[in-house]
Amino acid sequence: MNDARHFLVVSHTGRQSALEATGAVCTQLLAAGAVPVIAAEHWEDVHAFVPELDGGVVRFEDTDPASIELVIVLGGDGTILRAAELIRDHPVPLLGVNLGHVGFLAESERDDLGYTVSRALSRDYVVEERMTLSVRAKVGSEVVYESWALNEATVEKAERERMLEVVIEVDRRPLSSFGCDGVVMSTPTGSTAYSFSAGGPVVWPSLEALLLVPLSAHALFARPLVVGPESSLAVEILQRTETAAVIWCDGRRTFDLPPGARVIVRRSDTPVRLARLHEAPFTDRLVNKFQLPVTGWRGPAGRE
């Protein structure tokens, strides 16, 4: 068993389709002599739905994470973000099968499940690294919170009735102050997530950059910003702010912020690794996921 190949399977167990897919993936892995690994938070749901897996599947918490070869993720982008949390401290790639809606991070769809697992077992994939954010919140000189994000870190107001009063900062220099609902600081990967919904630009994931997008800002200069990967971004909550604030990392991890707090975002040294079965251009992914109209395009007539 020590020489067996281990695959962590992470799914959205709140959906029957995800549980069915989990059972199918684990069954295929077991048939190939591999060991499916399930996190404790999903253990009871998976075993209750697929009791025949008992004895063949092991708990993630009982497994050396260094032995895991690949994470197979069954769900939408939120499930992929959860899988990235589980394996954060280990350079294990994630292979996503989209069971959600848009699913930008996933590599294949539910109909290709068996084919996807076969490719995983054959190690027939390439690994793409996506930059992540290092997130730190300080009050004075004290660090009160540290985390990371693949998509974005967002400073938001906690009460609907009032605005946040903030100063945004680039490379340790103040840029502008305004009232707003919040500020999104994003990676290129996150440019098609919350940042996109807030009016930020779409940035190709091959580009390393940091994005800053104000949310409903009351200011003349409150445009989305794109800076280089070596820059730092910061949001300082002014003391005159009359509402509570929170920071969210990837919409999953949160922390309450008092007036006067500063949130500093930089590029993290630890990327997330995504397994890819197809090296399709990002343009095609945008067209497919957003169902963009391209009818009538004839393409270049010759070499450009």
N, C-alpha and C positions, 0 to 999 in steps of 0.2 A: 504493500500500500504506500510505503514511503516514496517509491519511484513513480507512482501514478501521477498523472497530470491533473492538476486542480483548476477548476473553472468556477469563479464566483458568479452566481446567477442572482441578479437584483431585479425585482419586478414591482409593479404597482399592484399589490395584492388586494386592494380594494375593488378591483374590477375582475369579473369572472373571466374575461378574455385574457387578462394577464396571468391568472392562475392556470388556465388551460395551456397557455404558451409556456409557462414555467414547467408544467408537467411534461410537455412534449420535449422541451430542451433537456431536462434532466434525464428523461428516458433515453434520448439519443446519445447523450454523453456517457451514460452508464453502459449502453450497448457497445460503445467504442472503447470501453475500459478506462474511461476518465472518471474523475470524482467531482460531482457537483457540490458546490458549497453554497449554503444559504445563511444569511444573517439572522441573528436571533429574533429581530423584530418581525421577520416574516415566517419564522419557523412553524408556528402553530397553524397559520393560515394555509401554508403549502401542504403540510402533512394532513390536515383535515380534508383538504380538497383532493389530494393525490396520496392516499395512505399506502399505496403499493411502493412508494419510494422509501419507506421506512427501512433503515439499515444500509442503504446505498448512498444516502446524502449525509454530509457532515456540516456542522455548524461553523460559521466563519470565526466565531470567538474561540473555537477549539482548534483552529488551523493556523499554522505559521503563515502570515500574509506574504512572506517572501517566496512561498511555494506556489502562489497563485499565478498562473500563466496569463490569464485573460479574464476580464469581467464582461459577461454577457448581460446587457441591460434590456429589459422588456418593459416598454412604457414610453412616455413622452419625455420632453426635455427635463421636466422636474425630476423624473426618476433617474435620469443620467446625472443630474446634479447631486442627488442623494448618493448614487454610486461613487461619484468623485469624492464625496465626503468620507465614505467608508475606507477608501483606498488611498487617501490623500498623502500619507507618509511613505508610500511605496510606488515605484515607477511602473505600475501595471497599466497596460492600455485598456480602454473601454470600447466595446463594440455594441452599438445601440441598434435595437430593432424597434421601430416606431409603432406604438399601439395608441398614440395620442392623436393630436390634430396636426399642427404644422410640423413639429419635430425637426428643427434645424440640425440638432446635434446627432440624431440617429442616422445610421448608415443604410438600413434596409427597412422594408415594410413587412407586415405580418405574413403576407402570402409567401415571402421568401424565407421563412423561418428555418426549414430543414436545410435549405441551400446555405444559409448563413452559418449554421452550426457546422456543416460539413467543411466550409471554408476555414472556420475557426480551428477545427480539429486538424486540418491540413497545414495550419499556420500560413495560409494563403491570404495574407493581408499586409498592408503597409501601415506604419504608425506615423501619425501627424501630431506634432506638439502644438498646443494652444497656450498662449501666455495667460497668466492669471494675475490677480491683484493682491498685494499685501495691504491690509487695512489696519490702521491703528487710531484709536481715539484717546485723546489726552485732555485732562483738566489741569491747567497750569503745567507743571513739569511731570505730573503723575500720569502714567499710562493706565487707563481704566478698562480698556478693551482691545483685544487683538484678534484678527480673523483673516480670512482670505476670500476671494471670489473668482469664479470663472467668468460669469456674465457681468455683474455689476455690484457696486456698493452704493446704497441710496440713503441719503439723509433726508428724512421726511418729518413733517409736523405730525404730532400724535392726536391733535384735536382739529376737527373739521372747521370750527368757527373762526380760527385765527391763523395768521400767516407766520412763517418763520422769518426772522430777520438774520441774514447771513452776509458774510464776506467770503468771496471765492478767491483762491490764491493759486498761482502757478509758479513753481520753482522758488518757493519761499517769499514771493512778492505779491502784495495785494493787487487784485485786478478790478474788482467792482463789488459793491454791496447793494442788496435789494431785498424786498420782501418776496416770498415765494411759498409754494407748497412743498418744495424740496429740491434736491439736486442729485442727479444720477451721475456716477462716475463709472465708466464702463470700459471693457476690453473690446477689441474688434469682434470677438465671438458674441459678446453681449449687445453689439450694435443692432442685431435683429430681434432683440428682446425688449426689455422695458425702455431702453434708450430710443429704440425705433418708435415705440408708442408715444413717446414724449416729443417726437419731432427731430430726433438726432439723425445724423447721416448713417447710411449703410457703409461699413468699412470692411473691405475684403480681409478674411482671417489670416491671409499670408502676410499682411502688414502688421508690424508691431507698433502700437500706439495706445494712448490713453484718451478717452473721450470724457467730456464734461457737458451735461445737458441740464439746464435749469428747468424746473417744473412750474409752469404758470407764474413766471416771474413778473413783478411790477417794476420794470426798468427799461430804459432805452437800450442799454447794452446788456443783453441777456441771451446772446446767441450760443448755439452749441460750439464747443471748442474741441479741436483735435491737436494733441501735442505728442512729442516723441516719447519713445519708451524709457528714456533715461530721466524724463521730467517727473516732477511730483505735483500732485493736485491736493488741495486742501479746502475744506469748508469749515469756517468758524461761525458758531452760533453766537450772535451778539447778545450782550447782557440784557439789552432792552426787550428781547424776545419775551412775549407774554404767553407762549404756549409751550407744551412739552415737545421734545423731539426724540426721534428714534433713528437708529441706523439699522439697515437691513443688508445682509450679504446674501446675494443670490435669492432673495425672498425667502430664506430658510432660517438664517441665524440673525437674531435681533438683540439690541441693547439700548436701554434708555439713556438719553443724553441730556445733561442739564445746560442751561444758558452758560456761555463761556467755553463750552467744550469745542475742541478742534478735532476734525477727522482728516487724517492724512492718508493718501492713497499713492502707492508706488507699484511699479512692476515687481512681481514676486519672482524669486529665483527658482520656484518649483512649478513647472507647467503641468497641465493635464494632457495626457496622451490618449488620442483617439485612434482606434483601429479603423482603417478604411479598406473596403473591398473594391471600390472603383475610384479612379482618379479623375472624376468628372470636374469640369470647371465650376467655380463657385457661381458664375453667372447662370449656369443651368440649374443649380440648386435653388437660386432665387426665383427663377421662372417657374419651376415645378412647385415649390412650396407656397408661393403667393399666387400661383395660377395667372401669371402676367401675360398680357396679350402680345404675341409676337407673330400673329398671322400676317402673311405678306412679305416677311423677311426672306430675301433671296440669297443673302450672304455675299462675301467678296467674290468677284468674277475670276480673279487670279491671285497671284502672290502679291501681298501688300508690303 
